[in-house]
Amino acid sequence: MLKLRLRVYSDGASRGNPGISAIAFIIVTEDGRLLKRYSRYVGVRTNNQAEYEALISALESASNLTDQEVTCCMDSELVVKQLNGEYRVRNPKLKTLWLKVQGLKQKFQRISFTSVPRTDVHIKQVDQIG
């Protein structure tokens, strides 16, 4: 296990809401070195479900690289606020995904969730692979 601080940029999207959905993420070191790039279709989901699934997939991959510090960057303000405890998770399907993230958080010494604009260079990169 590497002693790395990682940044995860994840995004999920659906055509329609719900609709055909895809997830994508990249994992980079704190100095910007790309470690992993990933995308896949996930079937019919809402946009928020796809956002959570992208993060879950990214955290599963990140846990194979480090158990140290991970900063998760997403353009979904709702998901970030739910994960930071600012909003309650009322939707049962999102609650299941939220609980999955809570379990994955335990694999890291430190984890944070940050909202970034869609114009962020890394989020744009994730959008292109998704």
C-alpha positions in Angstrom: 0.0 0.0 0.0 1.4 3.4 -1.0 1.7 6.3 1.4 0.0 8.7 -1.1 -2.4 11.6 -0.8 -4.8 11.3 -3.7 -7.4 13.4 -5.4 -10.4 11.7 -6.9 -12.5 13.5 -9.5 -15.7 11.7 -10.2 -18.8 12.4 -12.2 -22.0 10.6 -13.1 -24.6 11.6 -15.7 -27.9 10.4 -17.1 -29.7 11.2 -20.4 -33.1 11.9 -18.9 -33.7 11.7 -15.2 -33.9 8.8 -14.9 -32.2 7.6 -18.1 -29.3 5.8 -19.6 -26.4 6.7 -17.3 -22.6 6.6 -17.2 -20.0 7.1 -14.5 -16.4 8.2 -14.8 -13.5 9.1 -12.6 -9.8 9.9 -12.5 -7.4 9.4 -9.6 -4.4 11.7 -9.4 -1.5 12.2 -6.9 -1.3 15.6 -5.2 1.3 16.7 -7.7 -1.1 15.9 -10.6 0.3 12.5 -11.8 -2.6 10.4 -13.3 -2.9 7.0 -11.7 -6.2 5.8 -13.0 -8.9 6.7 -15.5 -12.1 4.8 -15.7 -15.6 5.0 -17.2 -18.6 2.7 -17.9 -22.3 2.7 -18.5 -24.4 1.7 -15.5 -27.9 1.4 -17.0 -30.9 3.4 -16.1 -30.3 5.7 -13.1 -31.1 9.2 -11.9 -28.4 11.8 -12.2 -27.8 11.7 -8.4 -27.6 7.9 -8.3 -25.0 8.0 -11.1 -23.0 10.7 -9.1 -22.9 8.4 -6.1 -22.0 5.3 -8.2 -19.1 7.2 -9.8 -17.8 8.1 -6.4 -18.2 4.6 -5.0 -16.3 3.1 -8.0 -13.6 5.8 -7.5 -13.2 5.1 -3.8 -13.0 1.3 -4.4 -10.2 1.9 -6.8 -8.5 4.4 -4.6 -8.5 2.0 -1.7 -6.4 -0.4 -3.7 -3.8 2.4 -4.1 -3.6 4.0 -0.6 -5.1 3.9 2.9 -4.0 7.5 3.6 -5.7 10.7 2.5 -8.2 11.1 -0.3 -9.9 14.3 -1.4 -13.0 13.6 -3.5 -14.0 16.3 -5.9 -17.4 16.4 -7.6 -19.6 18.8 -9.4 -22.7 17.6 -7.6 -23.3 20.0 -4.8 -26.2 17.9 -3.5 -24.0 14.7 -3.1 -21.2 16.7 -1.4 -23.5 18.4 1.0 -25.1 15.0 1.9 -21.7 13.4 2.5 -20.6 16.4 4.6 -23.7 16.2 6.7 -25.2 19.5 5.6 -28.2 17.9 3.9 -30.1 14.8 5.1 -30.5 11.9 2.7 -34.2 11.2 2.3 -34.4 9.2 -0.9 -34.2 5.4 -0.1 -32.0 4.6 -3.1 -29.6 7.4 -2.4 -29.5 6.4 1.3 -28.3 2.9 0.2 -25.5 4.5 -1.9 -24.7 7.0 0.9 -24.3 4.1 3.3 -21.9 2.4 0.9 -19.8 5.5 0.8 -19.8 5.6 4.7 -18.4 2.1 4.7 -15.7 3.0 2.1 -14.7 6.0 4.1 -13.3 3.6 6.8 -10.6 2.4 4.4 -8.8 5.8 4.6 -7.1 7.7 7.4 -8.6 10.9 6.1 -11.2 11.7 3.5 -12.9 14.9 2.4 -15.6 15.8 -0.1 -15.4 19.0 -2.1 -17.7 20.6 -4.6 -16.0 21.9 -7.7 -17.5 23.7 -10.7 -18.2 21.9 -14.0 -15.5 24.2 -15.5 -12.8 22.6 -13.3 -10.1 21.2 -15.6 -10.1 17.8 -14.0 -13.9 17.5 -14.1 -13.9 18.4 -17.7 -11.4 15.6 -18.3 -13.7 13.2 -16.5 -16.6 14.4 -18.6 -14.7 13.6 -21.8 -14.0 10.0 -20.8 -17.5 9.3 -19.6 
